[in-house]
Amino acid sequence: MQKFVITIGREFGSGGLDIGRMLSENLNVKCYDKELLAMAASESGLCREIFENHDEKPTNSFLYSLVMDTYSVSGYTSAPFLDMPLNHKVFLAQFETIKNLADKESCIIVGRCADYALSEHPNCLNVFIHADKEFRIDHIMKTFNLSHEKAADMIHKTDKKRASYYNYYSSKKWGDSRSYHLTLDSSHLGLEGTCQMILDYMDIRKKNRK
């Protein structure tokens, strides 16, 4: 069977990671989210804390970069890489990890500009999950035990961060339907229904390619 990858962009609170895990169980492949940070750290030689502090963040303070750039890089020793700002190193390391992963196995990758990294992958399905604001607020309130106000604030800040990261590093716009093969509203379909729609889409696309 030809290797495939499903990338999932998602609004915060829309259940994108939960849907990714459902797809993982249905398709019997791994779902990668924060696991990518440890993999990129191992392959690049940068410590994991650097990736965690820069996770889906477009920029960082100059002082922080100056301090953290003192860490040695064992896996990426070329002069162009060593001369990059730290946030660019982190993005490039994740970019390469995503590409290497897609070459090795079928999988699901959540966030981190995976659709951009795999733009030339022959069998990649790019999905974006969004939802009504109240659905997302309710989901975050239950997940993190927060008040309505704090959940709404967390959603606003996280979406802003994700959009900035995506728009900064890719040539596309976060959440724009033209950037993806499929965009779905999980507040109308439910998480299981959204998962099933993606599976149905994969079946239809497979048939059309025969």
TORKEMI-843167 format. One record per residue (C-alpha): residue in one letter; residue number from 1; chain; x, y, z. Coordinates in pm, whole numbers. Layout:
% residues N
REC   mivo   keti   tike        X        Y        Z
REC      A    NUM      A        X        Y        Z
...
This chain:
% residues 210
REC   mivo   keti   tike        X        Y        Z
REC      M      1      A        0        0        0
REC      Q      2      A      130      344      -92
REC      K      3      A      235      555      205
REC      F      4      A       -5      835      293
REC      V      5      A       -6     1129      532
REC      I      6      A     -297     1326      676
REC      T      7      A     -204     1671      806
REC      I      8      A     -445     1845     1042
REC      G      9      A     -454     2219     1095
REC      R     10      A     -699     2319     1365
REC      E     11      A     -857     2602     1555
REC      F     12      A     -793     2570     1926
REC      G     13      A    -1078     2384     2092
REC      S     14      A    -1213     2234     1769
REC      G     15      A    -1097     1884     1867
REC      G     16      A     -835     1853     1593
REC      L     17      A     -601     1640     1802
REC      D     18      A     -886     1416     1919
REC      I     19      A     -991     1368     1557
REC      G     20      A     -631     1288     1463
REC      R     21      A     -624     1018     1730
REC      M     22      A     -954      874     1606
REC      L     23      A     -811      856     1256
REC      S     24      A     -501      691     1398
REC      E     25      A     -713      411     1547
REC      N     26      A     -925      370     1234
REC      L     27      A     -630      359      995
REC      N     28      A     -386      182     1228
REC      V     29      A     -115      446     1184
REC      K     30      A       54      678     1434
REC      C     31      A      -67     1029     1512
REC      Y     32      A      212     1279     1579
REC      D     33      A      165     1600     1773
REC      K     34      A      415     1706     2039
REC      E     35      A      607     1384     1974
REC      L     36      A      758     1570     1679
REC      L     37      A      939     1802     1919
REC      A     38      A     1140     1519     2075
REC      M     39      A     1213     1370     1732
REC      A     40      A     1332     1704     1590
REC      A     41      A     1545     1766     1899
REC      S     42      A     1709     1426     1865
REC      E     43      A     1780     1467     1495
REC      S     44      A     1906     1826     1513
REC      G     45      A     2107     1810     1834
REC      L     46      A     1919     2101     1990
REC      C     47      A     1777     2035     2337
REC      R     48      A     1407     1952     2362
REC      E     49      A     1329     2254     2582
REC      I     50      A     1415     2483     2291
REC      F     51      A     1150     2316     2074
REC      E     52      A      893     2327     2352
REC      N     53      A      953     2700     2407
REC      H     54      A      925     2770     2033
REC      D     55      A      640     2531     1956
REC      E     56      A      420     2695     1689
REC      K     57      A      556     3040     1775
REC      P     58      A      671     3262     1485
REC      T     59      A      918     3484     1669
REC      N     60      A     1105     3510     1995
REC      S     61      A     1288     3780     2184
REC      F     62      A     1638     3872     2067
REC      L     63      A     1780     3823     2414
REC      Y     64      A     1635     3472     2441
REC      S     65      A     1779     3380     2101
REC      L     66      A     2116     3518     2199
REC      V     67      A     2128     3308     2516
REC      M     68      A     1988     2988     2368
REC      D     69      A     2209     3005     2058
REC      T     70      A     2498     2902     2281
REC      Y     71      A     2364     2545     2267
REC      S     72      A     2567     2331     2031
REC      V     73      A     2413     2173     1725
REC      S     74      A     2544     1823     1658
REC      G     75      A     2312     1703     1383
REC      Y     76      A     2309     2014     1165
REC      T     77      A     2665     2143     1136
REC      S     78      A     2659     2337      809
REC      A     79      A     2743     2707      827
REC      P     80      A     2404     2829      687
REC      F     81      A     2217     2639      958
REC      L     82      A     2449     2752     1238
REC      D     83      A     2417     3116     1129
REC      M     84      A     2033     3113     1136
REC      P     85      A     1828     3280     1411
REC      L     86      A     1721     3020     1666
REC      N     87      A     1351     3026     1575
REC      H     88      A     1445     2947     1213
REC      K     89      A     1662     2658     1325
REC      V     90      A     1371     2515     1522
REC      F     91      A     1136     2545     1226
REC      L     92      A     1386     2391      983
REC      A     93      A     1456     2100     1217
REC      Q     94      A     1082     2027     1252
REC      F     95      A     1039     2072      875
REC      E     96      A     1305     1809      804
REC      T     97      A     1169     1575     1071
REC      I     98      A      821     1591      917
REC      K     99      A      957     1517      569
REC      N    100      A     1170     1228      692
REC      L    101      A      876     1084      886
REC      A    102      A      648     1098      581
REC      D    103      A      913      915      376
REC      K    104      A      929      632      630
REC      E    105      A      566      562      719
REC      S    106      A      200      644      676
REC      C    107      A       92      874      957
REC      I    108      A     -117     1165     1081
REC      I    109      A       55     1493     1172
REC      V    110      A     -119     1764     1372
REC      G    111      A      -18     2128     1322
REC      R    112      A      335     2265     1275
REC      C    113      A      296     2362      907
REC      A    114      A      301     1993      809
REC      D    115      A       96     2061      496
REC      Y    116      A      357     2313      385
REC      A    117      A      646     2079      464
REC      L    118      A      479     1802      262
REC      S    119      A      359     2015      -30
REC      E    120      A      541     1783     -273
REC      H    121      A      432     1457     -109
REC      P    122      A      241     1253     -368
REC      N    123      A      -19     1116     -127
REC      C    124      A      -85     1381      137
REC      L    125      A     -431     1494      249
REC      N    126      A     -441     1837      413
REC      V    127      A     -733     1899      648
REC      F    128      A     -835     2202      855
REC      I    129      A    -1076     2165     1147
REC      H    130      A    -1276     2465     1270
REC      A    131      A    -1580     2505     1493
REC      D    132      A    -1825     2756     1636
REC      K    133      A    -1673     2970     1910
REC      E    134      A    -1913     2854     2182
REC      F    135      A    -1843     2490     2096
REC      R    136      A    -1472     2558     2133
REC      I    137      A    -1514     2752     2456
REC      D    138      A    -1719     2470     2605
REC      H    139      A    -1458     2214     2496
REC      I    140      A    -1172     2414     2652
REC      M    141      A    -1368     2483     2971
REC      K    142      A    -1418     2108     3020
REC      T    143      A    -1066     2010     2914
REC      F    144      A     -878     2259     3132
REC      N    145      A    -1140     2329     3398
REC      L    146      A    -1151     2700     3313
REC      S    147      A    -1413     2970     3337
REC      H    148      A    -1591     3088     3021
REC      E    149      A    -1386     3409     3017
REC      K    150      A    -1051     3237     3061
REC      A    151      A    -1134     2971     2801
REC      A    152      A    -1231     3240     2547
REC      D    153      A     -907     3429     2617
REC      M    154      A     -700     3110     2579
REC      I    155      A     -866     3039     2244
REC      H    156      A     -802     3391     2117
REC      K    157      A     -433     3384     2213
REC      T    158      A     -367     3030     2089
REC      D    159      A     -537     3086     1753
REC      K    160      A     -345     3411     1708
REC      K    161      A      -17     3231     1781
REC      R    162      A      -95     2944     1544
REC      A    163      A     -203     3177     1264
REC      S    164      A      110     3390     1304
REC      Y    165      A      334     3084     1297
REC      Y    166      A      168     2937      990
REC      N    167      A      154     3264      797
REC      Y    168      A      512     3351      893
REC      Y    169      A      671     3028      770
REC      S    170      A      444     2918      485
REC      S    171      A      336     3094      168
REC      K    172      A      -30     3041      261
REC      K    173      A     -290     3175      504
REC      W    174      A     -389     2977      814
REC      G    175      A     -752     2863      795
REC      D    176      A     -803     2973      432
REC      S    177      A     -995     2691      263
REC      R    178      A     -778     2725      -49
REC      S    179      A     -478     2613      157
REC      Y    180      A     -630     2270      227
REC      H    181      A     -796     1980       48
REC      L    182      A    -1073     1962      307
REC      T    183      A    -1209     2200      573
REC      L    184      A    -1466     2072      823
REC      D    185      A    -1679     2221     1102
REC      S    186      A    -1655     1984     1400
REC      S    187      A    -1926     2170     1591
REC      H    188      A    -2180     2064     1328
REC      L    189      A    -2044     1719     1247
REC      G    190      A    -1923     1617     1594
REC      L    191      A    -1576     1472     1644
REC      E    192      A    -1669     1123     1529
REC      G    193      A    -1863     1259     1232
REC      T    194      A    -1566     1473     1131
REC      C    195      A    -1338     1171     1150
REC      Q    196      A    -1579      972      932
REC      M    197      A    -1598     1253      674
REC      I    198      A    -1220     1246      639
REC      L    199      A    -1223      867      597
REC      D    200      A    -1499      896      335
REC      Y    201      A    -1303     1165      152
REC      M    202      A     -996      940      145
REC      D    203      A    -1201      655       -6
REC      I    204      A    -1349      881     -275
REC      R    205      A    -1010     1026     -364
REC      K    206      A     -858      677     -382
REC      K    207      A    -1131      562     -623
REC      N    208      A    -1089      870     -844
REC      R    209      A     -716      806     -873
REC      K    210      A     -758      452    -1005
